[in-house]
Amino acid sequence: MSEAEEQEAWFRVSEPEPGVFAIEEPRHSERVASYLIVGAAQALLLDTGMGVAPLRPVVESLTDKPLTVLISHAHFDHIGGTHEFAGSAPILVHEQEAPKLRAGLGPDYLTRFYGSESLSGPLPAGFDPAEATIPGVEPSVLLRGGETVDLGDRVLEVLVCPGHAAGLLAVLDRGRRCLYSTDVAYAGALYAHLPGVDLGAYRETLGDLARLVPDLDRLYPAHNERPLPAEYLTRMAEALDAIVAGRAPDGARPDADVHRFDGFTVLVPPAVRVANG
């Protein structure tokens, strides 16, 4: 297998519905997915993955429509390939995430994420974890939430969803009754324990999104299984309500209390228990 073929094999592409491509990186434990949403006139790329292998050739193999890149938030596993599109596509990000996108990341931060404990298969040829770098990128447009992106036969709404990150964005397609829930809601462990996470804001965000459930059928999350039933939003909102109200954790790690629910867990700082216990 050539180096280019090994890089392409890092990704797994699926089309869960016509015009929606999930571009997953399944060999990493995060199982992060970027989404290419192709409309009649334009396409939107939601996030750019880890930057372990070139993403642009994969996107160009799926569409030749004019492209807009929307970054849900500036964590490493969502911005890795953004630099590949700089100068050829508008790059949109929330104003609070823009400084981190501009700064990029170097191996002093990134190398830790590519140990054997995080991988279920080989890294692609040409990627050296000791030299891992995500170049900084200047965004084209700063968002605040409430904007729309018209792809011709789909109008996508940008929702600001603070909690996991201050400027975290989700994307709503009302016409097709789906929400691209990015890092707000997904099956698995919700990271509400990390520095920079605002548990109160996360709770409010999930409460707001849960009110959309009657008008939604499915969620397309940035991690793990997809799609998810829309009612996950209701269950997650109720879970955070219970945690903030003083629910006893089901377990503990050195860095977090663990609250287990059907289909997902929530990691929160131990201080949450102390403050409410």
C-alpha positions in Angstrom: 0.0 0.0 0.0 1.4 3.4 -1.0 1.7 6.2 1.5 -1.3 8.0 -0.1 -3.4 4.8 0.2 -2.4 4.4 3.9 -3.4 7.9 4.6 -6.7 7.5 2.9 -7.3 4.3 4.8 -7.1 6.2 8.1 -10.6 7.5 7.3 -13.9 5.5 7.0 -16.6 7.3 5.0 -20.3 6.5 5.2 -23.4 8.1 3.8 -26.1 7.8 6.5 -28.5 9.6 4.3 -28.3 11.1 0.8 -26.0 14.1 0.7 -24.6 13.5 4.3 -21.2 12.0 4.5 -19.6 11.0 7.9 -15.8 11.0 7.6 -14.7 9.0 10.7 -11.2 8.3 12.1 -12.0 4.9 13.6 -8.5 3.7 14.6 -8.4 6.3 17.3 -10.3 5.9 20.6 -12.1 9.2 20.1 -13.7 7.9 16.9 -14.2 11.5 15.8 -16.2 12.2 12.7 -16.4 15.3 10.5 -19.5 15.7 8.3 -19.7 16.8 4.7 -23.2 18.0 4.0 -23.8 18.4 0.2 -26.6 20.6 -1.1 -27.8 21.4 -4.5 -25.6 24.5 -4.8 -22.9 24.3 -2.1 -21.4 22.0 0.5 -20.6 22.4 4.2 -17.7 20.6 5.9 -18.4 20.5 9.7 -15.0 20.1 11.4 -11.7 18.8 10.0 -10.7 16.0 12.3 -7.3 15.2 13.8 -4.9 16.2 11.1 -3.3 12.8 11.1 -3.9 12.3 7.4 -4.9 14.7 4.7 -8.6 15.4 4.7 -9.0 17.5 1.6 -8.5 14.7 -0.9 -11.3 12.8 0.8 -13.6 15.7 0.6 -12.8 16.4 -3.0 -13.5 12.8 -3.9 -17.1 13.2 -2.5 -18.1 16.6 -4.0 -17.0 19.3 -6.4 -19.5 21.9 -5.0 -18.2 25.2 -3.6 -17.3 24.4 0.0 -17.6 26.2 3.3 -15.8 24.9 6.4 -17.5 25.4 9.8 -15.5 24.5 12.9 -17.7 23.5 15.8 -15.0 24.3 18.4 -11.2 24.5 18.5 -10.3 21.2 20.3 -7.5 19.3 18.6 -9.7 16.6 17.2 -11.9 19.0 15.3 -9.4 21.4 13.7 -6.6 19.2 12.5 -7.1 19.6 8.8 -8.4 23.2 8.7 -5.2 24.5 7.3 -5.7 22.4 4.2 -8.7 24.6 3.2 -7.2 28.0 4.1 -7.4 30.2 1.0 -9.7 27.9 -0.9 -12.9 27.9 1.3 -14.4 30.3 3.8 -13.6 29.1 7.4 -16.2 29.9 10.0 -15.8 29.6 13.8 -17.4 31.1 16.9 -15.6 34.2 18.0 -14.7 32.7 21.3 -12.9 29.8 19.7 -11.1 31.9 17.1 -8.0 32.6 19.2 -7.3 28.9 19.7 -7.8 28.2 16.0 -5.3 31.0 15.1 -2.8 29.7 17.6 -2.7 26.1 16.4 -1.1 23.3 18.5 2.3 21.6 18.6 3.8 18.3 19.7 4.1 19.4 23.3 0.3 19.2 23.5 -0.5 16.6 20.7 1.9 13.8 21.2 0.2 12.4 24.3 -3.0 11.6 22.2 -1.2 9.1 20.0 0.0 6.4 22.4 -0.8 2.8 21.9 -3.6 3.0 24.5 -5.5 5.4 22.1 -5.1 3.4 18.9 -6.7 0.3 17.5 -4.6 0.3 14.3 -1.5 1.8 12.8 -1.0 5.5 12.2 -0.7 6.4 8.6 2.8 6.5 7.0 4.3 9.9 7.2 2.7 10.9 10.6 5.1 11.1 13.5 3.4 11.7 16.9 6.6 13.2 18.2 6.3 15.9 15.5 2.6 16.3 15.5 1.5 19.8 14.6 -1.8 21.6 13.8 -1.0 24.8 12.0 -2.9 27.9 13.1 -5.5 29.3 10.7 -7.0 32.7 10.4 -10.8 32.3 10.2 -12.8 34.0 7.4 -15.9 34.7 9.4 -16.6 34.9 13.2 -19.9 33.6 14.4 -22.1 34.3 17.4 -24.9 31.8 16.8 -28.1 32.3 14.9 -26.5 32.5 11.5 -27.7 30.3 8.6 -25.8 28.6 5.7 -27.9 28.0 2.6 -26.7 25.1 0.5 -29.4 25.5 -2.1 -31.9 22.9 -1.0 -30.9 22.8 2.7 -30.8 25.7 5.1 -28.6 25.0 8.1 -28.9 26.9 11.3 -25.9 27.6 13.6 -26.7 27.1 17.3 -24.3 28.3 20.0 -24.1 25.6 22.6 -21.7 26.6 25.4 -20.6 24.1 28.1 -18.0 21.6 26.7 -16.4 24.7 25.1 -17.2 28.3 25.4 -18.0 28.8 21.7 -19.2 25.3 20.9 -21.5 25.2 17.9 -24.1 22.7 16.7 -25.9 22.7 13.3 -29.6 22.3 12.9 -31.3 21.1 9.7 -35.0 21.7 10.4 -36.1 20.6 7.0 -34.6 17.2 7.5 -35.4 17.0 11.2 -31.8 16.4 12.3 -29.2 18.0 14.5 -25.5 17.8 14.1 -24.8 17.7 17.8 -20.9 17.9 17.6 -19.5 17.5 21.1 -22.7 18.5 22.9 -24.4 15.1 22.8 -23.1 11.7 21.8 -23.0 8.1 23.0 -20.1 7.4 25.4 -18.5 9.6 28.0 -19.4 13.3 28.0 -16.4 15.3 29.1 -17.8 17.8 31.6 -14.7 17.6 33.9 -12.0 19.1 31.8 -10.5 22.6 32.3 -12.6 25.2 30.4 -15.9 23.2 30.7 -18.8 25.1 32.3 -21.1 22.5 33.8 -23.9 25.1 34.4 -23.8 26.3 30.8 -23.7 22.7 29.6 -26.8 21.9 31.6 -28.6 25.0 30.1 -27.5 24.0 26.6 -28.9 20.5 26.9 -32.1 21.9 28.3 -32.5 24.3 25.4 -31.8 21.5 22.8 -34.2 19.1 24.6 -37.0 21.5 23.7 -36.3 20.8 20.0 -36.8 17.1 20.4 -40.5 17.1 19.1 -39.2 18.6 15.8 -36.2 16.2 15.5 -35.8 12.6 14.5 -32.0 12.0 14.8 -28.7 13.4 15.9 -25.4 13.2 14.1 -22.7 13.4 16.8 -19.0 14.0 16.4 -18.1 10.8 18.3 -19.0 7.2 18.3 -22.3 5.7 17.0 -24.5 7.6 14.5 -27.2 8.5 14.1 -28.7 8.7 17.6 -32.4 9.1 18.4 -33.3 12.7 19.2 -34.6 11.7 22.6 -31.0 11.3 23.7 -31.1 15.1 24.3 -33.9 14.8 26.8 -32.2 12.0 28.7 -28.9 14.0 28.8 -30.6 17.1 29.9 -32.3 15.2 32.7 -28.9 13.6 33.6 -27.2 16.9 34.1 -30.2 18.3 36.0 -29.8 15.3 38.4 -26.0 15.8 38.7 -26.2 19.5 39.5 -29.0 18.7 42.0 -26.6 16.4 43.9 -26.9 12.9 42.4 -24.4 10.6 44.0 -21.8 9.4 41.4 -21.5 5.8 40.4 -17.8 5.7 40.5 -14.7 7.9 40.6 -11.4 8.4 38.7 -8.5 10.5 39.9 -9.7 13.4 37.8 -13.5 13.0 37.8 -16.6 11.6 39.3 -18.4 9.2 37.0 -22.2 9.2 36.5 -23.5 6.3 34.5 -26.7 6.4 32.5 -28.3 4.2 29.8 -26.1 4.7 26.7 -23.8 7.4 28.0 -21.8 8.5 31.1 -21.0 12.0 32.4 -17.6 12.9 33.8 -17.7 15.8 36.2 -15.1 17.4 38.6 -15.2 15.8 42.1 -15.9 19.3 43.4 -19.5 19.0 42.0 -20.2 16.3 44.5 -18.7 18.3 47.3 -20.6 21.5 46.4 -23.9 19.7 46.2 -23.5 16.8 48.6 
